[in-house]
Amino acid sequence: MAQMEFIIEISLENKPAARDPVAETIKRDLLAKKGYDNVSKVRSGQYLRLILKANNEEDAKEIVTKMCNALRLFNPVTQTLNIISVKKL
C-alpha cells in the first residue's frame, strides 16, 4: 500500500497550572495600554504544521505524537500536545 501525504496541525499549550510569562505580558499590555479590560485570561502556545507520509490518518497521528515526545518538541510536565487537524493532501 502506497503511503499518502498528510498535513498535521499541532498546538503546544501551557498547562493551566504552569506559569505563562508571555501570556501575562500580553494580558498586562491589553489591559494597561489598549484598554481591553474585558479580557479576563490569556494563554500562549506554539503552532506547528507538518507534512508527512503515512498509511492512514491514525498512523499519521501516532507518528506525530511519537516524534514530538521522542524529540522533546514540548515539555509534557508544563505543556499539552493537541493535534488540531489531520488532512490528506
Sequence and secondary structure as in RCSB ss.txt:
>XXXX:A:sequence
MAQMEFIIEISLENKPAARDPVAETIKRDLLAKKGYDNVSKVRSGQYLRLILKANNEEDAKEIVTKMCNALRLFN
PVTQTLNIISVKKL
>XXXX:A:secstr
   EEEEEEEEEEE TTS  HHHHHHHHHIIIII  TT      EEEEEEEEEESSHHHHHHHHHHHHHHTTSS 
TTTEEEEEEEEEE 
